[in-house]
Amino acid sequence: MKKSNFAYSMMAVVLGTALMSGSALAATAESTMNSAGAKIDSSMKKVDGYMGDSATTAKVKSALVDDKAIKSTDISVKTDNGVVTLSGFVGSQAEAEQAVAVATKVEGVKSVSDKLHTKDSKTQSVKGYAGDTATTTSVKAKLLADDIVPSRMVKVETTDGVVQLSGTVKDQAQSDRAESVAKTVSGVKSVKNDLKVQP
């Protein structure tokens, strides 16, 4: 009888230990599942934000193309967390203002950053265009030869001697360096630095 009481006691201890281990394991599994669920939710929010910005960019581009008052095809559109940045060249200040007004009305746009530049296409001569093309080529060559600036990430446009730098760089030092390199090129009247820093 003592042996069977002892056996029952041992069996109770073993079962109790197994139950405690099982509930601890279940709590750990639940915690792991909650953590994985939170990570999935976070990833989905990031994807949703990216997809929302992409959709907003597409809607703004479509609205700009559909607007008869906007003649320029040199407008770039980028969206970051609902903030739309318009950059490039337009024919007049009125056209720039119209582009901003059109972009502001698009669903999903929180605000518009106007980085548009005006060029007077009527007075720009062939000689001026050739000079701007040569200036752009010279700036690109100097940026390519520079060890600090990621030249493939920098877009260069020149209108009437005004150089516009756009694109992305890793830090402010690269942005400043690109601007200073562009300023050293013959024919450059001024530099508009629209480079975006993305570490």
C-alpha positions, 0 to 999 in steps of 0.5 A: 500500500505504501508503494502505491501511495508513493507511486501515486504521489510521484505520478501527481508530482510528475503530472503537476510539473508537466502541467506547469511546464505546459502552461509556461510553454503556452505563455511563451508561445502566446508571447511569441505569437503576439510579438510576430503579430505586432511585427506583421502589423508594423510591416503592413503599415509601412507597406500601406504608407508606401503604397499610399504615397505611390498612389498619391504620386500617380494621382498628382501626375495624372491631374497635372497631365489633365490640366490644360493650363499646365504645358510643362512636361518637366515636372517631377512629383515625389510623395513622402508621408502625404507631402508632395514635392513638385520640382523641375521647370515650368514656362511661367510663374502662373503655371507653377502656381497652377501646378501647386493648386492642382496638386493640393486638391488631389486626395491624399495630399497633406501639403505641397512643397514647391521647388519648381523653377520658371524658364522663359522658353520664348526668349531662350535661344539656340545658343543659350540652349547649347550653352546650358547643355554644355554647362550641364555636361560639364557639371555632370563630368565634374560630379562623376570625377568627384570621390565624395558625391554619388554622381549617379544619384544626382540629376543635373538640369540647367536653364539660362545658366541656373543649375538645378541639382535634384536626387538623393544623397546619403548626408548633408556633406555630399549635398554641400559638396555637389553644390560647391562642385557645380558652382566651380563650372564655367557658365554657371550663374547660380545653383539651386540645390534640391538634393534630398538627404536620405541616410 
